[in-house]
Amino acid sequence: MNAEIFAALRQLEKERGIPVDYMVEKITQALVAAYKKDRDGYTDNVYVELTEDAMRMYAQKEVVDEVITPATEVTLDAARKVDPHAQLGDLVNVEIKTQAFGRIAAQTAKQVIIQGIREAERGMIFESFSSKEHEILTGSVLRFEPNGDMTIRIGQGTDKTDALLPVGEQVKTEHFVEGDMIRVYVIEVRRSSRGPQVMVSRTHPALVKRLFELEVPEISSGAVARTTSKASFGPGTASDRKPARFSRNVSEE
C-alpha cells in the first residue's frame, strides 16, 4: 500500500506541483486525527511514521515505576522491550498494534490525496483569475439564480471557473438566455472554503473604458490623446493660449 501511496504522491507533485513532503505531513496528521476519533481515551501522544517502507503508529509514553495512566505511561520492564537502554523518566515510542489502523490508513490516505488535488486546483484557479482582476473576460451564461443573479462560466479548458454576476451589477435593459456569450468586468477574486469566488460586473465604470481600449488600440497606447493634444493647441502650452475664434471675436469688438 505504501508504494501505491507514494507513487500517487509523486504523480501529484509532477502534475499539480504539490510537494511529496507536504502531502505526507497532511496524511500523517489526518491518520492521527482519524485514529483519535476511532478510539476512546487520551491519544494526544500518538503519532504516525510514514515512509515508503513502512507505515506505523506509535504512542509516546513515560517510563515509570508504577503505571497509573496506561495511555501515557509504561513500566521500565515493558519499556526495555522497546529500548534496552530505557531509564526511569525517559520517553519511549510504543508501537500501537491494531488491525483497524490499516483500514483507517488506506481510507484516510485516499481522502487526503483527493483533497490535496482539489486544493491544488482551487489554488491554481485563484492564482490564474486573481491576476485578471480589473480586466474584461468573455464567458457564457450558465444559469440564472432565483434572486436574479447570473452564473457565468469564464476561462477555457482546465483554466475555467464560474463567476457571479449579481443582479445589482447587471444592466436592467439587457436580457440573456443560457448559453449566450457575454463580456464581463472582473471586480474581485476571493478565497472561500468552496473555492475561488470571481465577482464580475456589467455596470462598472471601468467596463466602458476597457471596452474602448479593446476596440480602439490607439486609446490604450495613448496615441489618440497625444494626437488630439497637438492638433487642438499646436506649439506652446494650453495655459497661455486662447482658441483662434475667441481672439477674433474680441478684436472685432
C-alpha positions in Angstrom: 0.0 0.0 0.0 2.8 2.4 0.8 4.4 2.1 -2.6 1.0 2.9 -4.2 0.5 6.0 -1.9 4.0 7.4 -2.7 3.6 6.7 -6.4 0.3 8.7 -6.3 2.0 11.5 -4.4 4.9 11.7 -6.9 2.4 11.9 -9.7 0.5 14.6 -7.9 3.7 16.6 -7.4 4.6 16.2 -11.1 1.1 17.2 -12.4 0.0 19.7 -9.7 3.2 20.9 -8.2 2.3 19.8 -4.6 5.5 18.6 -2.8 5.5 15.0 -1.6 6.7 16.0 1.9 3.8 18.4 2.2 1.3 15.7 1.4 3.0 13.1 3.6 2.6 15.6 6.5 -1.1 16.1 5.7 -1.6 12.3 5.5 0.1 11.6 8.9 -1.9 14.4 10.5 -5.2 13.0 9.1 -4.3 9.5 10.2 -3.7 10.6 13.8 -7.0 12.6 13.7 -8.8 9.6 12.3 -7.3 7.3 15.0 -8.2 9.6 17.8 -11.8 9.8 16.5 -11.9 6.0 16.4 -10.5 5.5 19.9 -11.7 6.4 23.3 -9.3 7.9 25.9 -6.2 10.1 25.8 -4.4 9.9 22.5 -2.6 13.3 22.2 0.7 11.4 22.5 0.0 9.4 19.3 1.9 10.0 16.1 2.4 8.3 12.7 5.6 7.3 10.9 5.1 7.1 7.2 7.8 6.1 4.7 7.9 4.1 1.5 8.9 1.1 3.5 6.5 1.2 6.4 3.5 2.9 8.0 3.4 2.6 11.8 1.6 4.3 14.6 3.3 5.0 18.0 2.2 6.2 21.4 4.9 8.2 23.2 5.0 7.1 26.9 6.9 8.0 30.0 8.8 5.2 31.8 7.6 5.0 35.4 7.8 2.6 38.4 4.1 2.2 38.6 1.6 2.8 35.8 -1.3 5.0 36.7 -2.3 6.2 33.3 -1.7 3.4 30.7 -2.3 5.7 27.8 0.8 7.8 28.7 2.9 5.6 31.0 4.8 2.4 30.7 6.8 0.3 33.2 10.6 0.0 33.0 10.4 -3.7 32.0 8.0 -3.1 29.2 10.0 0.0 28.0 13.2 -2.0 27.8 11.5 -4.4 25.4 11.3 -1.4 23.1 14.6 0.3 24.1 17.1 -1.8 26.1 18.7 1.4 27.4 15.5 3.0 28.7 15.6 4.5 32.1 13.0 5.9 34.5 11.7 9.2 33.3 12.6 8.5 29.7 10.1 8.8 26.8 9.8 5.7 24.6 7.7 5.1 21.5 5.5 2.1 21.9 4.1 0.8 18.6 0.3 0.6 18.5 -0.8 -2.8 17.1 -4.3 -2.6 15.7 -5.9 -4.2 12.7 -8.2 -1.2 12.3 -5.2 1.0 11.7 -4.6 -0.5 8.2 -8.2 0.2 7.2 -8.1 3.7 8.6 -4.8 4.4 6.9 -5.9 3.3 3.5 -9.2 5.3 3.6 -7.6 8.4 5.1 -4.6 8.5 2.6 -7.1 8.3 -0.3 -9.2 11.1 1.1 -6.2 13.3 1.8 -4.8 12.8 -1.7 -8.2 13.7 -3.2 -8.5 16.7 -1.0 -4.9 17.7 -2.0 -5.9 17.6 -5.7 -8.9 19.8 -5.0 -6.9 22.3 -3.0 -4.2 22.4 -5.8 -6.9 23.0 -8.4 -8.5 25.7 -6.4 -5.1 27.4 -5.8 -4.3 27.4 -9.4 -7.7 28.8 -10.4 -7.3 31.5 -7.7 -3.9 32.5 -9.0 -5.0 32.5 -12.6 -8.1 34.7 -12.1 -6.7 37.0 -9.4 -4.2 38.2 -12.0 -7.2 39.1 -14.2 -8.8 41.5 -11.8 -9.9 44.7 -13.5 -9.8 43.0 -16.9 -12.6 42.1 -19.3 -13.3 38.4 -19.9 -15.7 36.6 -22.2 -17.9 33.9 -20.8 -21.1 32.0 -21.4 -24.3 32.4 -19.3 -24.5 29.2 -17.3 -27.7 29.6 -15.2 -30.0 32.1 -13.5 -30.4 32.1 -9.8 -33.9 32.7 -8.1 -32.8 36.1 -6.8 -31.8 37.3 -10.3 -28.0 36.7 -10.0 -26.4 35.1 -13.0 -23.7 32.5 -13.1 -21.1 33.0 -15.9 -18.7 30.3 -17.0 -15.4 32.0 -17.8 -12.0 30.6 -18.9 -11.1 27.6 -21.1 -10.1 24.0 -20.5 -8.8 23.3 -17.0 -8.4 27.1 -16.5 -12.1 27.8 -16.1 -14.4 28.6 -13.3 -17.9 30.0 -12.5 -18.2 33.7 -11.9 -21.1 35.5 -10.2 -22.8 38.4 -11.9 -25.0 39.9 -9.1 -28.3 41.4 -10.1 -27.0 44.8 -8.9 -24.2 44.6 -11.4 -26.4 43.9 -14.4 -27.8 46.3 -17.0 -31.6 46.3 -16.5 -32.3 46.7 -20.2 -30.2 43.7 -21.2 -31.7 40.2 -21.5 -29.8 37.0 -21.8 -30.6 33.3 -22.1 -28.5 30.3 -21.1 -25.6 29.8 -23.5 -25.3 33.4 -24.5 -21.8 34.8 -24.8 -21.2 37.8 -22.6 -18.4 40.2 -21.7 -17.9 40.9 -18.1 -15.5 43.1 -16.0 -13.7 41.2 -13.2 -14.2 43.2 -10.0 -12.6 40.9 -7.4 -11.5 37.3 -6.8 -12.0 36.0 -3.3 -10.9 32.8 -1.5 -13.6 30.7 0.1 -14.0 27.2 1.5 -15.8 26.2 -1.6 -13.1 27.5 -3.9 -12.3 30.9 -5.6 -15.2 33.3 -5.9 -15.0 35.5 -9.0 -17.2 38.6 -8.8 -18.0 40.3 -12.2 -20.0 43.3 -13.4 -21.7 44.7 -16.5 -22.2 48.2 -14.9 -18.8 49.0 -13.5 -17.5 52.4 -14.8 -14.2 50.8 -15.9 -16.1 48.5 -18.2 -16.7 51.1 -20.8 -13.2 52.4 -20.7 -11.8 48.9 -21.1 -14.1 48.1 -23.9 -13.0 51.2 -25.8 -9.4 50.2 -25.2 -10.1 46.7 -26.6 -11.9 48.0 -29.6 -9.5 51.0 -30.3 -5.9 50.0 -29.5 -4.8 53.6 -30.0 -6.7 54.6 -26.9 -4.8 52.0 -24.8 -1.5 53.1 -26.2 -2.1 56.8 -25.6 -1.7 57.7 -29.3 -5.2 59.2 -29.6 -4.7 61.5 -26.6 -1.3 62.7 -27.9 -2.6 63.4 -31.4 -5.6 65.3 -30.1 -3.4 67.5 -27.9 -1.2 68.5 -30.8 -4.0 69.1 -33.2 -6.0 71.3 -30.8 -3.4 73.6 -29.5 -0.3 73.5 -31.6 3.1 74.7 -30.1 3.2 76.1 -26.6 1.2 75.3 -23.6 -2.6 75.2 -23.1 -2.5 77.7 -20.2 -1.0 80.6 -22.2 -3.1 80.4 -25.4 -6.7 81.1 -26.4 -8.6 79.5 -29.2 -8.3 81.4 -32.5 -12.0 82.1 -32.9 -12.2 83.6 -29.4 -9.3 86.0 -30.2 -11.0 87.1 -33.5 -14.3 87.9 -31.8 -12.5 90.1 -29.2 -10.7 92.1 -31.9 -13.9 92.6 -33.9 -15.5 94.3 -30.9 
